[in-house]
Amino acid sequence: MGLFDLLKNKIRYRDSEHAYLLGYPHEFCPRCEANITLQKGYNNDLPYWVCKGCGEMLINPEVEGDIAWICDQCEAMLNIQPGFSEDCGEWSCTECGFVNKIDQSEIYVSDDEFKADFNSPYKGLSDEAVLALSLYSEEGSINNRDDILLVKNMVDDKLYVKKILSTYDVSVYEYLMEHPVSHMPKIVGAYEGDNNLIVIEEYIEGQTLLDILSSGPVEAQKAVYIARRISYVAMELHKLDNPIIHRDIKPSNIIIDSKGEANLLDINVAKWFKEGEVEDTQLLGTQYYAAPEQLGYGFSASSEKSDIYAIGMILNVMVTGKFPKEEKAQEPLWSVIDKCIKLNPEERYTDEELISALDSILR
C-alpha cells in the first residue's frame, strides 16, 4: 500500500503580483521548486500530482488527513472515496474494484522510500523464500549487471549465480529444477515475489563464446564441435514430455568450461511448445539470432526449428565473425547453415538431422 508523508509533500502555493491580478496562485514543488502549474497535464483539482521535474509525489492541500492512501492497482487516491476510513482494515477501490489492505504499519515517510520498496525484487516473497536466500552472500556482479550476481552459499561454501528476472515463465524454471538438462546450469531454487523471479543456479566457470569471438573467428572444426554440443542440449529440451523452446541461443549464452565443453545458459525467455500455436504470446529474442517467427514474421509460433535457426546463425558468426548477409561461411559448412536459417521453419533441419550433418563435417 502506498502511503506518504502528507505534510512534507503538500503542494506549495506562492502568490505573485502577476498571479494575483489574474486571480490564481502559482503552484510549486517543495522539493525542486518547479512550477507545476506549467507542467503538461496538471490540474489543481487533482488529488495528487507527480512532479515532472523531480518525480516527487505532491498531495493537494485540500485533501484531508495526514496520510495519502493510494490504490495498489490503479493508483487512485482512496482518501477521497466516499465511505473510506483508515480503520476499515481493507478497502475496495471504487475506481477499479481492487481490494487494498489498509495497514498502518506500511506507512512510508517519503515517495522515494515507497518507490524503493515497491520496486524491490524481494517484495512479496514468502518467509521461507527470504530465509533460503539469506544463506547466500553476494560476492560481486557478473558482467557489471545488477540483476546477475555471483553469490556464495554459506553452508556448502560453493559459488552460485543469482538472477533477478522480470521476464520469465516460472513453470519452466520449476520443471527444470526437477528435471535438469545436461550441459545447462542446474536450478537450485526459484523464488517468485510481486515484482520478480529470483533464481539461484549452478555457477559454471569458463569463458562465454562472445568473449572468445572478441579475439576473432574460431577454427571451423572447433565451431562445428561447439554447435554440435549445443544442438544436443537443444534436442534434450525439445524431447521433453512438454517440449521447451529456448528462444535465446546466442554467443553470450554459451559458455565454454574448463574442460572445453560448451554449455547453454539463460532460459528467461524460454517457453513451452504448443502444437498449432499461430504466434507467440510475447515476441522475444535477440536480433539476428532470433528466428523470424519469434519477432512476429514467418509462418507460425516458435518451435524447435527456431532454436535450429539460432544455431545456424551462430555457426556462421563463429567461422567468419559476421552474419550471413555480410559474409557466408565456406562450403561444406555453408550448406548446413543455409538449411538452418531457411525462412520457412519446415525447410530447416530437425534436431537429429542437424546433428547428423555436423557429424558428417567432423568426420
URFENLIN-V612014 format. One record per residue. N is the residue number from 1. RES is the residue in one small letter. SS is DSSP state (h for helix, s for strand, l for the rest). Layout:
BEGIN
N;RES;SS
N;RES;SS
END
This chain:
BEGIN
1;m;l
2;g;s
3;l;s
4;f;s
5;d;s
6;l;l
7;l;l
8;k;l
9;n;l
10;k;s
11;i;l
12;r;s
13;y;s
14;r;s
15;d;l
16;s;l
17;e;h
18;h;h
19;a;h
20;y;h
21;l;h
22;l;h
23;g;l
24;y;l
25;p;l
26;h;s
27;e;s
28;f;s
29;c;l
30;p;l
31;r;l
32;c;l
33;e;l
34;a;l
35;n;s
36;i;h
37;t;h
38;l;h
39;q;l
40;k;l
41;g;l
42;y;l
43;n;l
44;n;l
45;d;l
46;l;l
47;p;l
48;y;s
49;w;s
50;v;s
51;c;l
52;k;l
53;g;l
54;c;l
55;g;l
56;e;l
57;m;s
58;l;s
59;i;s
60;n;l
61;p;l
62;e;l
63;v;l
64;e;l
65;g;l
66;d;l
67;i;s
68;a;s
69;w;s
70;i;s
71;c;l
72;d;l
73;q;l
74;c;l
75;e;l
76;a;l
77;m;s
78;l;l
79;n;l
80;i;l
81;q;l
82;p;l
83;g;l
84;f;l
85;s;l
86;e;l
87;d;l
88;c;l
89;g;l
90;e;s
91;w;s
92;s;s
93;c;l
94;t;l
95;e;l
96;c;l
97;g;l
98;f;l
99;v;s
100;n;s
101;k;s
102;i;l
103;d;l
104;q;h
105;s;h
106;e;h
107;i;l
108;y;l
109;v;l
110;s;l
111;d;h
112;d;h
113;e;h
114;f;h
115;k;h
116;a;h
117;d;h
118;f;h
119;n;l
120;s;l
121;p;l
122;y;l
123;k;l
124;g;l
125;l;l
126;s;l
127;d;h
128;e;h
129;a;h
130;v;h
131;l;h
132;a;h
133;l;h
134;s;l
135;l;l
136;y;s
137;s;s
138;e;s
139;e;s
140;g;s
141;s;s
142;i;s
143;n;l
144;n;l
145;r;s
146;d;s
147;d;s
148;i;s
149;l;s
150;l;s
151;v;s
152;k;s
153;n;s
154;m;l
155;v;l
156;d;l
157;d;l
158;k;l
159;l;s
160;y;s
161;v;s
162;k;s
163;k;s
164;i;s
165;l;s
166;s;l
167;t;l
168;y;l
169;d;l
170;v;h
171;s;h
172;v;h
173;y;h
174;e;h
175;y;h
176;l;h
177;m;h
178;e;h
179;h;l
180;p;l
181;v;l
182;s;l
183;h;l
184;m;s
185;p;l
186;k;l
187;i;s
188;v;s
189;g;s
190;a;s
191;y;s
192;e;s
193;g;l
194;d;l
195;n;l
196;n;l
197;l;s
198;i;s
199;v;s
200;i;s
201;e;s
202;e;s
203;y;l
204;i;l
205;e;l
206;g;s
207;q;s
208;t;s
209;l;h
210;l;h
211;d;h
212;i;h
213;l;h
214;s;l
215;s;l
216;g;l
217;p;l
218;v;l
219;e;l
220;a;h
221;q;h
222;k;h
223;a;h
224;v;h
225;y;h
226;i;h
227;a;h
228;r;h
229;r;h
230;i;h
231;s;h
232;y;h
233;v;h
234;a;h
235;m;h
236;e;h
237;l;h
238;h;h
239;k;l
240;l;l
241;d;l
242;n;l
243;p;l
244;i;s
245;i;s
246;h;l
247;r;l
248;d;l
249;i;l
250;k;l
251;p;h
252;s;h
253;n;h
254;i;s
255;i;s
256;i;s
257;d;s
258;s;l
259;k;l
260;g;l
261;e;l
262;a;s
263;n;s
264;l;s
265;l;l
266;d;l
267;i;l
268;n;l
269;v;l
270;a;l
271;k;s
272;w;s
273;f;l
274;k;l
275;e;l
276;g;l
277;e;l
278;v;l
279;e;l
280;d;l
281;t;l
282;q;l
283;l;l
284;l;l
285;g;l
286;t;l
287;q;l
288;y;l
289;y;l
290;a;l
291;a;l
292;p;h
293;e;h
294;q;h
295;l;h
296;g;l
297;y;l
298;g;l
299;f;l
300;s;l
301;a;l
302;s;l
303;s;l
304;e;h
305;k;h
306;s;h
307;d;h
308;i;h
309;y;h
310;a;h
311;i;h
312;g;h
313;m;h
314;i;h
315;l;h
316;n;h
317;v;h
318;m;h
319;v;h
320;t;h
321;g;l
322;k;l
323;f;l
324;p;l
325;k;l
326;e;l
327;e;l
328;k;l
329;a;l
330;q;l
331;e;l
332;p;l
333;l;h
334;w;h
335;s;h
336;v;h
337;i;h
338;d;h
339;k;h
340;c;h
341;i;l
342;k;l
343;l;l
344;n;l
345;p;h
346;e;h
347;e;h
348;r;l
349;y;l
350;t;l
351;d;h
352;e;h
353;e;h
354;l;h
355;i;h
356;s;h
357;a;h
358;l;h
359;d;h
360;s;h
361;i;h
362;l;h
363;r;l
END
